[in-house]
Amino acid sequence: MNKSAILFILSTAVGVAMMGLGIIWPLIPVYAVELGAGGFLVGLIVASFNISRTLLSPFSGLISDKWGRKRFIASGLFFYAVLSVFYVLPKNAETLILIRLLHGIASLLVVPVAMALTADIAPPRKLGLYMGTVNMAIMIGLGFGPAMGGMIRDTLGFNAAFYIMGALALITSLVVAVFLPADKAHLNDIKRPKPYPVRKIIANKTAAGILIMRFFAASGQGSVYTFLPILAMQIDLSSSQVGIILTMNIFLIAFLQRISGRLADRINPKHLIIAGTFACGITVLGMPFVHGFIPILILNILMGMANGLSLPGGLVITGRLGQTMGMASIMSINDAAWGLGFIVSPILSGLILDWIGVSYVFIAGSLLILLGGIAVTVFLWDYDNSLNPIQDP
């Protein structure tokens, strides 16, 4: 099977799976509130998904680099499907924490490993295009999900959303198991390096810059993705309107992935990362100061455009580092940095919500994203796209 066909299967499977995850994305905070959770507990429930995946992420990458990709992706999607049923069982908010922890473990087996496989098969001059394609599929899936979730909740209730998420995950698990070739069929010609230990990856200046930016960006963006439904409740927006807002945000990211990916193959990707990160921080700052569906929608559209510009650049640099450091290893650590940000964000934001109100959640989120922009500017200032990507301090 040629590389384009493998890319298509990966993109389709992961995109559909992310659609299922996106369906429940805007519903979890509201679901938790209806079960009696306050701001801190809502944040902890949302964060628990990323706690488990962040703690285990480096180990999954090392194992995947040694054992292969296909079995990880198919297994993770199957566990997604099984765990979807458990979402309908909780009688209190605390029970959701355990389910979210398990769900995070399942997700760990899918996205970072799929990204590693994509980087494995990408032609040298098309790394940005390939990474952008799979990330576009992921974002399209997540983009469709919130709008679908809002409409499903408004018409059929919470339980239907969880069941549909499970069905989509099961279908994609079968697609991967049946149609994706075994690793030995398409990776025999790839010479994989011995994976670097985590401490050596973190010590690399370029890798550290990307990881720090990912952490702060996730910490700030999590404010929007977690607490926008709460802000919307205060200004009388419906679940469907929240879904549309988040869908437009994610769709703009998805739409720009291949365009920005091609651009990242041609110019120094650090410029895309820096510009997009600062633009994202500024748009988040404006959200608590506007009211009504249209103004919040416009700011989310601008936020999506900013992220669509920056994400492929980070993936290109990470993919180049992975060619020497171990592809799944660095992808998993990159994913862990993002996950750690999404642990900090909902918990910190929940405390801010309880103490001083939801508006300050978005102000704090903006400042965190801007800190990430400053960090990546400093760490990647001397990054030369024409040199070997491994630039040790």
C-alpha positions as CSV (number, residue, x, y, z in Angstrom):
1,M,0.0,0.0,0.0
2,N,1.4,3.4,-1.0
3,K,2.0,6.2,1.5
4,S,-0.9,8.3,0.3
5,A,-3.3,5.5,1.0
6,I,-1.9,5.0,4.5
7,L,-2.2,8.7,5.1
8,F,-5.9,8.6,3.9
9,I,-6.7,5.7,6.2
10,L,-5.0,7.3,9.2
11,S,-6.7,10.7,8.6
12,T,-10.1,9.2,8.1
13,A,-9.9,6.9,11.1
14,V,-8.5,9.5,13.6
15,G,-10.8,12.2,12.3
16,V,-13.9,10.2,12.8
17,A,-12.7,9.1,16.3
18,M,-12.1,12.7,17.2
19,M,-15.6,13.6,16.1
20,G,-16.9,11.3,18.7
21,L,-14.7,12.9,21.3
22,G,-15.8,16.3,20.2
23,I,-19.4,15.4,20.7
24,I,-19.0,15.3,24.5
25,W,-16.4,18.0,24.7
26,P,-18.7,21.0,25.4
27,L,-21.1,18.8,27.4
28,I,-18.8,17.6,30.1
29,P,-18.7,20.9,32.1
30,V,-22.5,21.2,31.9
31,Y,-23.0,17.6,32.7
32,A,-20.8,17.9,35.8
33,V,-22.7,21.0,37.0
34,E,-26.0,19.2,36.6
35,L,-24.5,16.4,38.8
36,G,-23.7,19.0,41.5
37,A,-20.1,20.0,40.8
38,G,-18.7,23.5,41.6
39,G,-16.1,25.3,39.7
40,F,-13.1,23.5,41.2
41,L,-14.7,20.0,40.7
42,V,-15.7,20.9,37.1
43,G,-12.0,21.7,36.5
44,L,-10.8,18.6,38.1
45,I,-13.2,16.4,36.1
46,V,-12.1,18.0,32.8
47,A,-8.4,17.8,33.9
48,S,-8.5,14.1,34.9
49,F,-8.7,13.2,31.2
50,N,-5.2,14.7,30.7
51,I,-3.8,13.6,34.1
52,S,-3.6,10.0,33.1
53,R,-2.4,10.6,29.6
54,T,0.3,13.0,30.7
55,L,1.6,10.7,33.4
56,L,1.8,7.7,31.0
57,S,2.6,9.5,27.7
58,P,6.4,9.1,27.7
59,F,6.1,5.4,28.4
60,S,3.6,4.8,25.5
61,G,5.9,6.6,23.1
62,L,8.9,4.5,24.0
63,I,6.8,1.3,23.7
64,S,5.3,2.3,20.4
65,D,8.8,3.1,19.0
66,K,9.8,-0.5,19.8
67,W,6.6,-2.5,19.3
68,G,4.8,-0.7,16.4
69,R,1.9,1.6,15.7
70,K,-1.1,-0.2,14.4
71,R,-1.9,-2.3,17.5
72,F,-1.8,0.8,19.7
73,I,-4.1,2.8,17.5
74,A,-6.7,0.1,17.1
75,S,-6.7,-0.8,20.8
76,G,-7.0,2.8,21.9
77,L,-10.1,3.3,19.7
78,F,-11.7,0.1,21.0
79,F,-11.2,1.2,24.6
80,Y,-12.8,4.6,23.6
81,A,-15.9,2.7,22.5
82,V,-16.1,0.6,25.7
83,L,-15.6,3.6,28.0
84,S,-18.3,5.6,26.2
85,V,-21.0,3.4,27.8
86,F,-19.6,4.2,31.3
87,Y,-20.4,7.9,30.9
88,V,-24.1,7.3,31.3
89,L,-23.7,5.6,34.7
90,P,-22.5,8.2,37.2
91,K,-24.9,9.4,39.9
92,N,-22.5,12.1,41.2
93,A,-19.8,14.3,39.8
94,E,-17.0,12.5,41.6
95,T,-17.5,9.3,39.7
96,L,-16.8,11.1,36.4
97,I,-13.2,11.6,37.5
98,L,-12.4,7.8,37.3
99,I,-14.1,7.5,33.9
100,R,-12.2,10.5,32.6
101,L,-8.9,9.1,33.9
102,L,-9.5,5.8,31.9
103,H,-10.6,7.7,28.9
104,G,-7.4,9.7,28.9
105,I,-5.4,6.4,28.9
106,A,-7.3,5.2,25.9
107,S,-6.8,8.4,24.0
108,L,-3.0,8.2,24.6
109,L,-2.9,5.1,22.4
110,V,-4.4,6.9,19.4
111,V,-3.4,10.5,18.5
112,P,0.3,10.7,19.4
113,V,1.0,7.3,17.9
114,A,-1.0,8.2,14.7
115,M,1.1,11.4,14.4
116,A,4.3,9.4,14.9
117,L,3.2,7.0,12.1
118,T,2.5,9.9,9.8
119,A,5.9,11.4,10.4
120,D,7.5,7.9,9.8
121,I,6.0,7.7,6.3
122,A,6.2,11.3,5.2
123,P,8.6,12.1,2.4
124,P,11.4,14.5,3.6
125,R,10.1,17.5,1.7
126,K,6.4,16.9,2.6
127,L,6.6,16.5,6.4
128,G,4.6,19.7,6.9
129,L,2.0,18.6,4.4
130,Y,1.6,15.1,5.9
131,M,1.4,16.3,9.5
132,G,-0.9,19.1,8.5
133,T,-3.2,16.6,6.7
134,V,-3.6,14.3,9.7
135,N,-4.0,17.3,12.1
136,M,-6.6,18.7,9.7
137,A,-8.6,15.5,10.0
138,I,-8.3,15.6,13.8
139,M,-9.5,19.2,13.9
140,I,-12.3,18.6,11.4
141,G,-13.5,15.7,13.6
142,L,-13.3,17.9,16.7
143,G,-14.9,20.7,14.9
144,F,-18.0,18.7,13.8
145,G,-18.2,17.2,17.3
146,P,-19.3,20.2,19.4
147,A,-22.0,21.3,17.1
148,M,-23.3,17.7,16.9
149,G,-23.0,17.3,20.7
150,G,-25.0,20.5,21.3
151,M,-27.8,19.5,18.9
152,I,-27.9,15.9,20.3
153,R,-28.1,17.1,23.9
154,D,-30.9,19.6,23.0
155,T,-32.9,17.0,21.1
156,L,-32.0,13.6,22.5
157,G,-30.3,14.2,25.9
158,F,-26.9,13.5,27.3
159,N,-26.9,9.7,27.1
160,A,-27.4,9.7,23.3
161,A,-24.2,11.8,22.9
162,F,-22.1,9.3,24.8
163,Y,-23.6,6.3,22.8
164,I,-22.9,8.0,19.5
165,M,-19.3,8.7,20.6
166,G,-18.9,5.0,21.4
167,A,-20.3,3.9,18.1
168,L,-17.9,6.2,16.1
169,A,-14.9,4.9,18.1
170,L,-15.9,1.3,17.5
171,I,-16.3,1.9,13.7
172,T,-12.9,3.5,13.4
173,S,-11.2,0.8,15.5
174,L,-12.5,-1.7,13.0
175,V,-11.3,0.4,10.0
176,V,-7.8,0.6,11.4
177,A,-7.7,-3.1,12.3
178,V,-8.9,-4.2,8.8
179,F,-7.5,-1.7,6.4
180,L,-4.3,-0.2,7.9
181,P,-1.3,-2.4,6.9
182,A,0.8,-4.1,9.5
183,D,3.9,-2.1,10.5
184,K,6.3,-4.5,8.9
185,A,4.5,-3.9,5.5
186,H,5.4,-0.2,5.2
187,L,8.0,0.6,7.9
188,N,10.7,-2.0,7.0
189,D,12.6,0.6,5.0
190,I,12.6,3.1,7.8
191,K,15.7,3.1,10.0
192,R,14.4,4.1,13.5
193,P,16.9,5.7,15.8
194,K,17.3,4.5,19.4
195,P,14.8,6.6,21.3
196,Y,16.4,9.4,23.4
197,P,15.6,9.3,27.2
198,V,13.1,11.9,28.3
199,R,15.7,14.0,30.1
200,K,17.8,14.3,27.0
201,I,14.9,15.4,24.9
202,I,13.9,18.0,27.4
203,A,17.5,19.3,27.6
204,N,17.5,20.0,23.9
205,K,16.9,23.8,23.3
206,T,14.6,23.5,20.3
207,A,12.6,20.7,21.9
208,A,12.3,22.6,25.2
209,G,11.0,25.7,23.4
210,I,8.2,23.7,21.7
211,L,7.3,21.9,24.9
212,I,7.1,25.1,27.0
213,M,5.0,26.8,24.3
214,R,2.7,23.8,24.1
215,F,2.2,23.8,27.9
216,F,1.4,27.5,28.2
217,A,-0.8,27.5,25.1
218,A,-2.8,24.5,26.4
219,S,-3.0,26.1,29.8
220,G,-4.6,29.2,28.3
221,Q,-6.7,27.7,25.5
222,G,-8.2,25.3,28.0
223,S,-9.9,28.3,29.6
224,V,-11.9,28.8,26.4
225,Y,-12.6,25.2,25.6
226,T,-13.6,24.3,29.2
227,F,-15.4,27.4,30.5
228,L,-16.9,28.9,27.3
229,P,-20.1,26.8,28.0
230,I,-20.2,28.3,31.5
231,L,-19.8,31.8,30.2
232,A,-22.5,31.0,27.6
233,M,-24.9,30.0,30.3
234,Q,-24.5,33.4,31.9
235,I,-25.4,35.3,28.7
236,D,-28.2,32.9,27.7
237,L,-26.6,31.1,24.8
238,S,-28.0,27.6,24.0
239,S,-25.9,24.4,23.8
240,S,-26.3,24.5,20.1
241,Q,-24.9,28.0,19.8
242,V,-21.9,27.0,22.0
243,G,-21.4,24.0,19.7
244,I,-21.4,26.2,16.7
245,I,-18.9,28.6,18.2
246,L,-16.5,25.8,19.1
247,T,-17.1,24.2,15.8
248,M,-16.1,27.3,13.9
249,N,-13.0,27.7,16.1
250,I,-11.8,24.2,15.3
251,F,-12.8,24.3,11.6
252,L,-10.6,27.3,11.0
253,I,-7.7,25.4,12.6
254,A,-8.5,22.4,10.4
255,F,-8.9,24.5,7.2
256,L,-5.5,26.1,7.6
257,Q,-3.6,22.9,8.4
258,R,-2.5,21.9,4.9
259,I,-2.0,25.5,3.8
260,S,0.2,26.3,6.8
261,G,1.8,22.8,6.6
262,R,3.0,23.6,3.0
263,L,4.2,27.0,4.2
264,A,6.1,25.4,7.0
265,D,7.9,23.2,4.5
266,R,9.1,26.3,2.6
267,I,10.0,28.8,5.3
268,N,11.3,28.7,8.8
269,P,8.4,27.3,10.8
270,K,9.3,29.2,13.9
271,H,7.8,32.4,12.4
272,L,4.4,30.7,12.1
273,I,4.6,29.4,15.7
274,I,5.5,32.8,17.1
275,A,2.9,34.8,15.1
276,G,0.1,32.4,15.7
277,T,0.7,32.1,19.5
278,F,0.7,35.8,20.1
279,A,-2.4,36.3,18.0
280,C,-4.2,33.6,19.9
281,G,-3.5,35.2,23.2
282,I,-4.9,38.5,22.1
283,T,-8.2,37.1,20.9
284,V,-8.8,35.1,24.1
285,L,-8.2,38.4,26.1
286,G,-11.2,39.9,24.3
287,M,-13.8,37.2,25.0
288,P,-15.0,38.3,28.5
289,F,-15.5,41.9,27.3
290,V,-18.1,41.1,24.6
291,H,-21.6,39.9,24.8
292,G,-23.9,38.0,22.5
293,F,-23.5,35.2,20.0
294,I,-22.0,37.0,17.1
295,P,-19.1,38.8,18.9
296,I,-18.0,35.7,20.7
297,L,-18.2,33.8,17.5
298,I,-16.0,36.3,15.7
299,L,-13.3,36.1,18.4
300,N,-13.4,32.3,18.2
301,I,-13.0,32.4,14.5
302,L,-9.9,34.6,14.9
303,M,-8.6,32.3,17.6
304,G,-9.0,29.3,15.2
305,M,-7.1,31.2,12.5
306,A,-4.3,31.9,14.9
307,N,-4.0,28.3,15.9
308,G,-4.3,27.1,12.4
309,L,-1.2,29.2,11.5
310,S,0.9,28.0,14.4
311,L,0.2,24.3,14.9
312,P,1.8,22.9,11.7
313,G,5.0,24.7,12.4
314,G,5.3,23.1,15.8
315,L,4.6,19.7,14.2
316,V,7.2,20.1,11.5
317,I,9.9,21.0,14.0
318,T,8.8,18.1,16.3
319,G,8.8,15.7,13.4
320,R,12.4,16.7,12.4
321,L,13.5,16.2,16.0
322,G,11.9,12.8,16.0
323,Q,13.9,11.6,13.1
324,T,16.9,11.5,15.5
325,M,15.3,11.3,19.0
326,G,12.6,8.7,18.3
327,M,9.4,9.7,16.6
328,A,6.7,8.4,19.0
329,S,8.9,9.3,22.0
330,I,9.0,13.0,21.1
331,M,5.4,13.0,19.8
332,S,4.3,11.6,23.2
333,I,6.3,14.0,25.2
334,N,4.9,16.8,23.0
335,D,1.4,15.5,23.7
336,A,2.3,15.3,27.4
337,A,3.2,18.9,27.5
338,W,-0.2,19.8,25.9
339,G,-1.9,17.5,28.3
340,L,-0.2,19.0,31.3
341,G,-1.4,22.4,30.2
342,F,-5.0,21.0,30.1
343,I,-4.5,19.7,33.6
344,V,-3.4,23.0,35.0
345,S,-5.9,25.0,33.0
346,P,-9.3,23.6,34.2
347,I,-8.2,23.3,37.8
348,L,-6.7,26.8,37.9
349,S,-9.6,28.2,36.0
350,G,-12.1,26.5,38.3
351,L,-10.5,28.1,41.3
352,I,-10.5,31.5,39.5
353,L,-14.2,31.0,38.7
354,D,-15.1,30.2,42.3
355,W,-13.0,33.1,43.7
356,I,-13.5,36.1,41.3
357,G,-15.7,35.1,38.4
358,V,-15.7,33.6,34.9
359,S,-14.4,36.7,33.1
360,Y,-11.1,36.5,34.9
361,V,-10.7,32.9,33.7
362,F,-10.3,34.2,30.2
363,I,-8.0,37.0,31.2
364,A,-5.7,34.5,33.0
365,G,-5.9,32.2,30.0
366,S,-4.8,35.0,27.6
367,L,-1.8,35.8,29.8
368,L,-0.7,32.1,29.8
369,I,-0.8,31.9,26.0
370,L,1.2,35.1,25.7
371,L,3.8,33.7,28.1
372,G,4.0,30.7,25.8
373,G,4.6,33.1,22.9
374,I,7.4,34.8,24.8
375,A,9.0,31.5,25.7
376,V,9.0,30.1,22.2
377,T,10.4,33.3,20.8
378,V,13.3,33.1,23.2
379,F,14.1,29.4,22.8
380,L,13.7,29.3,19.0
381,W,15.2,32.7,18.3
382,D,18.4,31.1,16.8
383,Y,16.6,28.1,15.2
384,D,17.9,27.8,11.6
385,N,15.7,25.8,9.4
386,S,18.5,25.0,7.0
387,L,20.6,23.2,9.7
388,N,20.3,19.9,11.3
389,P,17.2,20.1,13.5
390,I,19.0,18.7,16.5
391,Q,20.4,21.9,18.0
392,D,21.7,21.0,21.4
393,P,22.3,23.7,23.9
